[in-house]
């Protein structure tokens, strides 16, 4: 837009011209971060850089011992962000802003010579941070007066201009470092030699193990080839043995089946028939024995009944025999009783004799013998006298 000016992020817009209030300290307006309308002809607009800038210092300085040191330093600076710093920098550098770096270099050169002159070479080399802080502190007030702020100061190089002083200072440490380096190198060489020896031993052991493994592998190959060459006959023999074994198993199984068949078809029926015949024979024998015993018992009973039936006739015959006898009874009734009793006893004796004879005949008969064979003696009927 015509008359509207906008500064860059790293710039400050300076607007001058027109009437300013008597209470304003600045004779121009500062705009940062936004735009502003500038009335043409009446007002004038310009820009002041707020970007980071760099100044380099290369200076020969004398130390406290009078030794010359060549010092190089780099200063990073910029215009301050506050209105006072911008106003101070604008008054000094608005016409030619490139003068900022030259002026900063001269300022720091003076402070660098002053501070190094109060220090020894040893302290400068060993404590460069303190040297930088001293230079910053010395230049801070002067830099603020011209509206500049230092962001950093770096000592980039220090040398003794060929005098060898710094090298001499470093010689003991360098010697110690070299000695430590030699020792470390010796240790490293020794470790390397041991590692090589160990490696050689490992390689020799590996070669030996490899040779042994190869020999074993070759032996296994030879054995496998021999087994392969013998595998045909051995396999045939083993197969034939296996066939014979299977045939033997089949024959044994057939024999077992035949035996089981014989047991089922011949032996068990024969045993059953023999048992049936034995049981029938025993039954027949028992029946025969029982019949014989029954017959013998029946005959004896009949004989005993016949003898008993004849007993009165025997007694009667004996009495008749006594009728014609001339008996004299001496003791009366008692003597008669004794005589009768004696006769009865004789009759009983006769009867017992007859029965004993019958018993002997019955015992010697075939039926009685069969009864005795069967373990059962013929029964006997005894008569008490």
Residue pairs with C-beta under 8 A, 6 or more apart in sequence:
2 40
3 37
3 38
3 39
3 40
4 35
4 36
4 37
4 38
5 13
5 15
5 35
5 36
5 37
5 38
5 45
6 13
6 34
6 35
7 13
7 31
7 32
7 33
7 35
7 47
8 47
9 33
10 49
10 50
10 51
11 47
11 48
11 49
11 50
11 51
12 30
12 31
12 32
12 47
12 48
12 50
12 79
12 86
12 90
13 30
13 31
13 32
13 35
13 36
13 45
13 46
13 47
14 28
14 29
14 30
14 31
14 45
14 46
14 47
14 48
14 90
14 94
15 28
15 29
15 30
15 31
15 36
15 38
15 43
15 44
15 45
16 27
16 28
16 29
16 43
16 44
16 46
17 42
17 43
17 44
18 39
18 42
18 43
20 26
20 27
26 83
26 87
28 87
28 90
29 36
30 83
30 86
30 87
30 90
32 50
32 81
32 86
36 45
38 44
38 45
46 94
48 79
48 86
48 89
48 90
48 93
48 94
48 97
49 79
49 97
50 78
50 79
50 81
50 86
51 78
52 76
52 77
52 78
52 151
53 76
53 77
53 78
53 100
53 101
53 104
54 74
54 75
54 76
54 77
54 101
55 74
55 75
55 77
55 100
55 101
55 102
55 104
55 105
55 108
56 72
56 73
56 74
56 75
56 105
57 71
57 72
57 73
57 74
57 75
57 105
57 108
57 109
57 112
58 70
58 71
58 72
59 70
59 71
59 73
59 109
59 112
59 113
60 68
60 69
60 70
60 71
60 161
61 68
61 69
61 70
61 71
61 112
61 113
61 116
61 117
62 68
62 69
62 113
62 116
62 117
63 69
63 116
63 117
63 119
63 120
63 121
63 124
64 117
64 118
64 119
64 120
65 120
65 121
67 121
67 160
67 163
67 165
68 160
68 161
68 163
69 116
69 121
69 124
69 158
69 159
69 160
69 161
70 157
70 158
70 159
70 160
70 161
71 112
71 116
71 155
71 157
71 158
72 155
72 156
72 157
72 158
73 108
73 112
73 132
73 135
73 153
73 154
73 155
73 156
74 153
74 154
74 156
75 104
75 105
75 108
75 150
75 152
75 153
76 150
76 151
76 152
76 153
77 100
77 104
77 143
77 148
77 149
77 150
77 151
78 148
78 149
78 151
79 85
79 86
79 89
79 100
79 147
79 148
79 149
80 86
80 89
80 144
80 147
80 148
80 149
84 147
85 144
85 147
85 148
85 149
86 147
87 147
88 145
88 146
88 147
89 100
89 146
89 147
89 148
90 147
92 99
92 146
92 147
93 99
93 100
100 148
103 146
104 143
104 148
107 139
107 142
107 143
108 135
108 139
108 153
111 135
111 138
111 139
112 135
114 138
115 131
115 134
115 135
115 138
116 124
116 131
119 131
121 160
121 165
121 166
121 169
122 169
123 130
124 131
124 158
125 158
125 166
125 169
128 155
128 158
131 155
132 153
132 154
132 155
135 153
136 150
136 153
139 150
140 150
143 149
143 150
158 166
159 166
160 166
160 167
285 374
288 370
289 370
289 371
289 374
289 376
292 367
292 370
292 371
293 367
293 371
293 376
293 378
293 379
295 367
296 362
296 365
296 367
296 368
296 371
296 378
296 379
297 378
297 379
299 362
300 358
300 362
300 378
300 379
300 380
300 381
301 381
303 358
304 355
304 381
304 383
307 351
307 354
307 355
307 358
311 347
311 351
314 347
314 350
314 351
315 343
315 344
315 347
318 343
318 346
318 347
319 343
322 343
327 339
329 335
329 336
329 339
331 338
345 385
348 383
348 385
349 385
351 383
352 383
352 385
355 381
355 382
355 383
359 380
362 368
362 378
363 378
367 378
368 378
371 377
371 378
372 378
